[in-house]
Amino acid sequence: MAASNSLPITIETAQALAEARHPDPFSVLGPHKHGRATWVVALDPGAATLEARVGSKSCPLERVDGPVFAGKVPAGEPYVLHAEDGKGAEWSYRDAYSFGPVMSDFDEYLLGEGSHHRIWEALGAHVMTHEGAEGTHFAVWAPNAARVSVIGDFNVWDGRRHVMRRRGGTGVWEIFVPGVAETAAYKYEVITRHGERLLKADPVGFGAQHPPETASVVRDIRGYGWDDSDWMETRAAANNRAAPISIYEVHLGSWNRRFDQGGRPFSYKELATDLVAYVKDMGFTHMEFLPVSEFPFDGSWGYQPVGMFAPTIRFGPPHEFRDLVEAAHKAGLGILLDWVPGHFPTDAHGLGRFDGTALYEHADPREGFHQDWNTLIYNYGRREVANYLVANALYWLDEYHVDGLRVDAVASMLYRDYSRNEGEWVPNKYGGRENLEAIELFKRMNTLVYGDQPGIMTVAEESTSYPGVSAPVDAGGLGFGFKWNMGWMNDTLDYISREPIHRKYHHHQMTNTISWAFSENFILPISHDEVVHGKGSMLEKMPGDEWQKFANLRAYYGFMWGHPGKKLLFMGTEFGQPAEWNHDRQLDWEAAHTAPHKGVQSLVRDLNRVYRETPALHAKDCEPEGFEWVDHANADQSVLSFLRKGADGDPPVLVVCNFTPMERTGFRVGVPSAGHWAETLNTDAEAYGGGNRGNLGGVEATATPAHGRDHSISITLPGLATVMFSLA
């Protein structure tokens, strides 16, 4: 039926609406004054007839052309559209084009300026009541798009039905869709300026479908009702550099599985019970989760995320992830998340060419493509992108009460030539290799989160000698709280993997680490990276027969807990898992319940206890005053001895390590004072699977000079063992 001359819309306009190419559908669709009357223009491709219902009054709409209808309605009255398809089906709904904008001008200003620290409150999908109606507000940044629509089951994935409103010059598009509730799946249909149609997940979406499905899911993250105030008010004491920090690194999908239910991973709620209880029992102070931001490929372990604001649905919805965090806090455990601002995958539904242009990434592959991982690199110099990442860091700390972020692959972000040959990278504006924009991002992020969230920590996985990673920003540093000590890890693992007969030639690998041990606030990491890709498990790295393998591992852990620096162990290494980690399988819990694996587990539990209870072992982890060599030069016997010290009045701890299988009796070690030196830990104890050789609980110091000291103790030093003594 052709439009009559009295209708407020031309056929040409109706055709533009029907083909979703009208530049501003909100200026036509919905209620508008036309002459002295109020007219409603509506688009419904499935309707044979359409009417607006105002209370009990029915207002028929006339077909203009194709799926576009128009008709008069009472002025200022809310209406419901009622459609019939002519085949017996009918449906009613509120008209999305009858609602005004949701986003404030101030939000738009901050987004444009790149200073909106709470970007997730403006963008994404928000369940809300707007102008008296229940529904969901959608907002997305796509500045170079010709058109953006939200599509989902609620509109049969038809991009014509909910074309979004462009907001000013910021490139933000928004629409409130009444009737859309939590769990609705959706995507953004983006039409580029060249006419290409892209289907994109929401960059600020709070939920996602189960992979391999790729749509975002509306999640209402309001109103959880936290019950962890005791922890939140006191966590600063648990996160500072004087605290005992011992971290259990976890891949949630393979920690344990439910074989009574098809071998599925534990859910967040199950982990809140079982994982939290286990980690508490083992004496760790924190858990660190491999990335939980939604990711498409299981084999990436989460390190190629596409949903930076969505806890992965693999283990449950967002509130259930909060259940896990809250349970940890009630048990006195901190939660760290691996955070990945270094790159993102090229999956079609992700951030790559989001609006048809290199929006989040650099256009030049020398800056924007990661050759090692075939991923895209964020454009840190673009203010909106930097804002997106900084706000995302704050989001996890604020909305999910996590206690810290471990930032992945920092070195790859700091240097423009990272893993690139000459000619494959673009120098900075001064001609150098430093990525000035990424450096500024880290400073901005750390300044914001430490200022906004009292008591949190940030940790850098940084493998170079870049200075001041954990120094304050106002002192010229990057502002991280801690840095992984990758040099310590590499050197000591290389040493301990050698046959004992050869270790004397590599003694420096165990002693040189002290030369930089206090240049940063270090964490000593034995992470997932050390037990994958053919590197073997920690147990497999050890030389010798079975007895020697376990003894080596126990001695190494004793050395690690005695060495300055906070501690981190990847799951499974605490009981000497036989085989390297496989993300598709659970840990080998059967082995954990057998000797001598159970002995290693008991040792780690006791190491954590002694570390927590002994200030000399943790209070000055990051200060040179907390460490003193007794004898670092005994390469021929592969023996190390050193003192750990706390504040004045804290008893010192003597750590002695023997990295050969030869037991040494009557072994004399200099000590700083007379008195009884209690044997507080011996990795050769029978309870740990050792030979139970030791010092019967302790020894008395005598006035026999040794190692430049007036007093010394004569000890039994078991083969392949670490022994700790504390001045009673």
N, C-alpha and C positions, 0 to 999 in steps of 0.2 A: 504494500500500500504506500503510495507516495505521500509525503508530508504536505499538510494543508498550509496555506499561507499564514495561518494564525499561530502555528507552532514556533517555539522560541529557538529553533535549531534548524539549520539547513541540512539537506541530504548530504552535501559534501562533508559537513562536520560530522554527521552521523557515521558516514563511511570511514572517516579518519579515526573515530572512536572505535568502531567495530574492528578495524585493522590494527588497533593499538599504536597508532602513529600520531595521535593528536599531541601537541607539545605540552598541553596543560589541561588534562581531563577534569581536574577539580574546578576549572572555570566554567565547565559546561554541565557535567554530571552533578546529581544531587539537587537540592532545592535552590532556586534562584528567582529573583524578581524579574518579571517580564511585563512591562507596562504596569498595570495596577494589580496584577495577579501574581501569585507564587506558583511556579511550575516546578515539577520534578522531572528531570531527565535521567533515565536509568538504562543500564546495559545488562542484558541477561540472555546469553546465546542459547540457553535451553528452553526459553519460554515461548509458548504460542500466544499466551495472553498474560498481561501483567497489570496489576492494580496496586495502588497505594491505599493502605488502610489506616485511617486516623480515628482511633477509638473504634466506635461501631460504624463509622462512615466508610464507605468504599468509594475510591476515586479511580475509575478506569484510566489506564494510560494507553495512548494511541501509538501504534508502531510508526516510527519515523522512517526507518530503513533498516533492514537486516535485524540485528538483535537490539536496536536502540528504540526506546519508547519514551513518550513524554505526555504529561497531563497536569492539570491544575490540582492543587491541594490547598487546604486552609493554611493561612500564613502563620508561621511560628510554631506549628504543632509537629511533634515527632510522629513519624509514620513507619509502618512496616510494609515492605513489598511482598506481595503474594503472587506467585506464578503458577501457571498450569501449562503442561506440555501438550495438551490436546489428546493424550492417550491415557488419561486417568491419574497421572502423577501430579502432585502439587507440593509446593514448598513455600515457606515464609522466612523472611530474614530482614534484619535492619540494614539499611543502605550505608555502606562505608563512606560514600561521598556526601552523606548528610552530616558528617562530623568534622569539626575543626582540627587544626594542628594540635599536637601534644607537646612537641619539643619547644622549649623556651628560646627566646632570642639570645639569652645569656649562654645557654648550652651551645647554640650555634656559633656564637662569638668565640667561646673557648675552644671549640673543635677547630674552627678556622685558624685560631692562633696557635694551635698545638699545645695548649696548656690545660686541657681538661683531664685532671688527674683521676676522675671517676667516670671514664668514658663509657663503662658498662651500664651506667644509670641513664645514659642518653641514647646509645645505640643498642642494637640487638632486638630481641623479642620480649616484650614485657606484658604479662597478664595484668590487667587493670580495669578499673571502672572509669569510663570517660564520658562526660556529658550524660550521665545516668545509665549508661549501657556497659555490660560486661563484655570484654573482648581482649584483644592483644594488639599492642602497638608495635609496629615493625619500623626500624630505622637502620639505614646502611649508608656507608660512605662509598660513592662511585662517581667521582666528579666528571669523568670523561664519557660517561654513558649517555646515549641518546634517549634511553628509556629504561626504567627499572620497574618490575612488577614483583609482587610476592605471590608465590604459587604454592599450592598444597592440596591435600585431600578436600579441604573446605571449599575449594573452587575448581575442583577436578583438574588441577594443574594447568589451568588456562590463564595465560599471561594477559589476556584482554580484560579480565574481570577486576583485577585490583592493581591497576597501574598506580604507582606511588607519586606523591607530591614532591617536587624538587624544592629544596629549601635554599634560597638565595644563592650566593656564590661559593658556599663551602663545599658543594658537591654532595650534600647529604640528601637522601630521599626518605620519606616517611609516609606511613598510612596507619590508621587505626581500623582494624577489621573486627566489627562486633561479632560475638558468637564464637570466636576462635578461642579455645581453652588449652590448658596444659595437656601435653603429650601430642599435640598436633604436629605433623611433619610438614616441613616447608623448605623452600629454596627461594633464591632470588633469580628471576629471569632477567638477564641483563642484555639489552640490545646495544651493541657498540655503534659508534658513529659510522662504521662501514657496513652496518646491517647484520653483523654476525650475532647469533643468538648463543649466549652462554648461560649455563645453569650452575649457580654458585651456592655453596653452603654459607651460612652467616658467619662472618669473621668475628662477631661478638656474640655468637649464639651460646646459650647456656647448656644446651644438650644436643645430642646427635643420635641418629639411628645406629643400630648394631651394624658394624662392618660385616659384609662388604657394601651394605646400603650406605648412601652418602648424604642423605638429607639431614638438615638440622631439625631439632625437635624443641617445641616450646616447653620451657621449664620455668615454673614459678619458684624462684630462689628466695622469696621473702619469708619472714616469719618462722625461722627454724626454732628459736627459743633456746639459746645456748645455756648450758649448765656447767661451764668450766671457768667461772670467774676466779676461783682460788688459784688455778694455774696461771691464768692470764695476768693476774696482778703480781705474781712472783716469778714469772719465767725469766726475767732479766738476769736473775742470779744464776739460772741454769744455762744461760746462753753466753755468758761473758768469758773472756779469755782466762780468767782465774778458776773457772769451774771445771769439774771433771766431765768431759764430753766424750762419750764413747758411742759411736753411731753404728746401727745395724742397717745396712743398705738392702733394700727389698725390691724385687720385681714381683708385683702383686699377683700376676697371672701364673707364676710358677712356684710360689712359695709352698703351696699345698693345693691338692685337688680333691674333689668329691667323686670318688670312683663308684659310690653308690648311686650317683646321678649322672652317669655317662662320662665321668672324668672332667667335669667342668671345674674351672677355677673357683676358689672361695669368693663369696660376695663381700662387699664392703662390711655388711653387718656381721658376717661370719668372721672376717678378719678382725673386726672390733672386739670379738671375744677371744678367738684362738691366737691370732698373731700378737695382739697386745699382751695377753697373758704370758706367752712364750718369751717375748722380748723383755718383759718385766722380770721374769724368773731368771733370765740370762744376765741380768744386771746392766744391760745397756741403758744409756740415758736418753737416747734419741733414736728415731727411725728416719731413714731417708728413702723416699719412694722414687724409683725410676719414673720418668714422666707420666703423669696421669692426664694431661691435656689430651683431648681426643685425637686419635691418629688412625689412619686407614690400614696400615700394614703391620701385622703382629711382629714380623721379623725385624722391624725397626726398634722394638722394645719401647716405643714411645718417643724416640728421638727425631722423628719426622712428623711433627704435629700439624694438624689442619684446624683443630678446634681449640684455640688457645684459652678460651673462657669456659670450656665444657669438660668437667670430669668425665673420663671415659665411661661409657655405658656398659662396658664389658663386665663390670662388677656391681652395677646398680646405679640409680639416679642420684642427683646431687645431694639431696638431704641424707642419703645413706653414706655418702662419702663423709659428710659432716659427722655422722654417727661414729665413724672410725676415728676421726680426729678427736672428737670429744672423749671417746673411750680412752684413747692414749693419754690425753691430758688428765683425766681422772686417775689414771695409773701413774702419773708423774713422769710421763714420757713426752719429749718434744717431737715435733714432726717437721721434717725438711722435705721439700719437693725439688726434684730436678727440673730446672726451667731452661727452655731451649729458645733463646732469642737469636741464635746464630744463623738459622736457615729454615726453610720449609719445603715440602715436596712439591713436585710439579703436577700432582693429581688435578684433573680437569675441574673438580668441584672446589678446589682450594683457592689460595690467594693469588696464584700466578695469573698475570694479565687479567686482573679481576674485572676491570671495566673495559677491556679491550686494549689497555695500555699497560706498560710496566709501572704499576701503581705502587705496590708494596716493595717490589724488587727493583734493582738497577736494570736499566735497559741494556747497558753494555755488559756482555757476558764476562768480560775481564774483571768486572766488579760484582756482577749479579748472579754468577753461576758457580756453584761449588763443584769443582772437578772430582774431588774425592768421593762425594756422596750423591752426585747427580741431583743436587737440590738447588734452590734459589736462595739468594742472600738478600736480606732486607736492605732497603735504602735508608741507612741510619741518618743521613743528612736531610731527609724530608721530614718536616716538623710533624706532620700528621702521623707518619709511620713511627717516629721516635715516641710520640705521645701514646700511640697504640701499645707499644711494648712496655713503656714505663708504667702506664696505667694497668696493664695486665699483671705486672709484678705486684703492684699494690692490691689488685683484685684478690689474688689467692691469699694474701696475708690478712686482708680485711674480711672478705666474705666467708672464707673457710677456716679462719683462725690458725692457719699453719704458722709455724714458728720461724721458718727461714726458707731461703731459696739457695740451692746449689746451682750455679750458672754453668751450663755445659759449654765446652769448646771455646773458652774465652780467648785462647791464643789465636784461634782462627779468625776471631773478630778484630783483634788488636792490630794485626798485620795484613796489609793489602797484598803482600806477596806470599802469604801462607800457602804452602804446597803448590806454588806456581813457579814456572821457569821464567827466565828473562824474556820480556816482551809479552808475557801473558797477564800482566797486571798494570794498573794505572797508579802512578805515584800520587801522593797527596799534594796540596797546593804549594808546599815547600820543596817538593821533589823527593820526599822521604817515603819510607815504607809503612809508617804508622798510620793506622786508620783513625784519623782525628775525630771523625763523627762517631765511631763506635766508642772511643775513649770518652767523649762527652756524654754519650748515652749511659755508660756505666756510672759516671759521676752523678749524673742527674737522677738515675734510678736509685742509687744508694742513698743519696741525700734525701730523696723523697720518702723512701720506705723507712729509713731509720728515724726520720722526723715524725712520720705519721703513725708508726706502729711500735710503741715502746717495747723493748726487750727482745726484738727479733734478731736474727743473724742472716747475713748473706755470705756465701762461700763461692770462691772462684776455682773452677777447674782450669788451671793455667799452667802450661808446661814449659814456659820460657823463663828467662831471667828479667822480664819486664819489671822495673822497679816500682815499689810502693803499691802493690796490688791491694794489700790490706792496711794501707796507711789512710788516715782521714783525708777527705777531699780538701779541707782547708789547709792541709799540710802538703798538698801536691800529689796525694795518692788517688787511687781509684775509688776508695771508700768501702771496699769489702771488709767484712768482719774477719774472715779467714781465707786461707788459700790452701789447696791441696799441695802436698810436698811430693811432686812427681819425681824429683831427683832422688829423694830418699827411697821411694818405692823402686825405681829402676835399679839403683846401685845395690840395694840390699837384697833384692830378689835375684839379681845376677850372681851375687856372692853366695847366697844360701843354696842356689841350684848347683853349685860346683861340688865335686868330690872333696871331702875334707882335706885330703892330702895336698890339694892344690890351693886351698884357701889362704895359706900364708902369703902367697904371691899377690893376693887381691885384698889384703887386709885393709887397705886404704878405702875400699868401698864401704866399709862399716864405720870408719872414723871420720872421713872427709865430710860426711853429712852434717856434722856439728859446725863446720865452718860457715854454713848458711842457715842453720836451724833457727836462728832468732832474727833473721832479716825480714821475716813476715810472721803473721800469726798462723802457724801451720797446723794442718790436719794430716796425719799419716794414713794414706788410703791403700787398703787392699780391696779394690773395687771389682765390679763385674768385668771390667775390661781386662783384668789379669787372669780370668778363668774361662775365656771363650776363644773362638777362632783358632783352635789348634794349640793354644798355649798350655792346655792341660789344667787340671785342678791344682790347688795349692799343694795337696799331697803328692800329686804326680810330679811336681817340680823338684821335689826333694830327692837327693841321690841315695843310693844304698839299698839294703834289703828292707823288708817291711818294718822291722824294729827301728832301723836308722831313719827311715822316712818319717815315722811318727815322732821320734825323738827330735829330729831336725825341726819339724814343724812346731813342736812345743817350745823348743829353745828359741826359735825365731819369734814366736808370739810373746814370749817372756821379754826378749830384747825390745820388741815393738812397744809393749806397755811400759817398759822402763825408760825408753827414749823420750826426749822432750817432744811435745806435740800431742794434739788431740787424736783420737783413734777412730778408724772406720774399717769395718769388715763387711764384705758382701755375704749375703745369706748362703749357708752351706759350708763356708770356710770355717765357721765356728766349730764344726764337728769333723772337719777333714773329709769333706765329701770325696768319694773315690774318683769320680769322673768329672770332667769339666761341665760347666753349667749348660743346660739346654732349655731354652725358653718355652719349648713345647711340652716339657715334662715337669713334674713336681720335683722337689729336692729328694734325695735318697734317704728318706726318714728311716727306712729299715736299717741302713748302715749306722745311722745316728744312735740306734738303740743297742749296738753291739760294741764290744771292746775290740780295739782300743779307740774307736771313734768317740765312744761315750766319754773316754778319758780326756780327749782333746776338748770336748764340750764342757766338761767339768772344769778344766783348766781355764778356759775363756770366762766361764762364770766367775771363778775365783779371781782372775786377773781384773775383771770389772769391779768386783767387790773391793779388792785391795786398792785399786786405783781411786775409787770413789772415797774410800775411808781414810786415805793417806794424803794429807795436803802436800807433802813433799813430792808426790808423784804427779800432781796436777796444777797446784796453785801458781807455779811459775813455768808452766809449759812453754810460754812464749817470751821468756826473759832469760838472758844469759846467767843471771845470778842464781837460777834454779838448777844449774848443771856444773859439774866439775869432774874432769877426768881424774881417775886414780892411776890407771895404766892403759894408754892407748897404743903402746909400742910393742906389745907382746905378739908380734906376727908369727913367730916360730911356733908358738903353742896355740895360736888362733884363739886367744883369750882377751876379752875386753872387761874392764872394770871402771865404774864411774859412780859418782854420787848424785842423787837428786835431793834438792833442798827446797823447802817452803819458806814461809815467813819466819822471823825470829821466834824461837820457842818451839817450832815444829821439828820433831825428830827427823834427822836426815835418813835417807835410804841408800844403801849400797847395793848396786846391781853388778853381778859378775856373770859373764857369759863364756861358756866353753863350746866352741864350734868344731871340736874334734871328738871322736868316739872314745878318746883316752881319758879315763878317770884320773884325777889329780888329788892325791891325799896330802895333807900337810901343806896345802897351798896357802902361801902367805899374802895377805892383802892389807895395804896400809889403810888406816881409818883415822878420822879427824879427832877422836877422843876415846878415852877409856870408857869402860862400862860393858854391859851385856848387850850384845847384838843378836836380836831374835831373828831366827830364820822365818820370814813372813810368807815366803813362797818359794817353791822348788819345783821346777817343771819335770823333774825326774821322780816325783812322788808316785807311789803305787796307785793312788786314787786317780792319777792322770794316765796310767798305763806305763809308768816308768819302772826303773829298777829299785826304787826306794832307797837310793843312796843319798845321804845328807848329813846333817849336823845336829841331830837329836834335839831340834827345837831352837838351837842358838849356840853362841860361843862367847867367851869373855875376851875382851881386848887386853893385850899385854903391852908393856912398855918396850916393845921390840920395834925399832924403826924399820919402815918399809915404804917405798914409793914416796920418799920425801916427807914422811909423817912420823911423829914420835911414837905412835901406837899402831898396832896391827892385829889382825886376827888370823888364825891358822884354821883353814876350812877344808872339808872334803868337797871337791868340785866334780860332780858326776860328768861323765862323757855326754856330749850333745845335750847340754842343759843350761838353763839360766836360773840363778839363785838370787833371791833378794833378802837383804838383812835390814832391820830397822833398829836404831838405837833405842833400847827400852827405857 
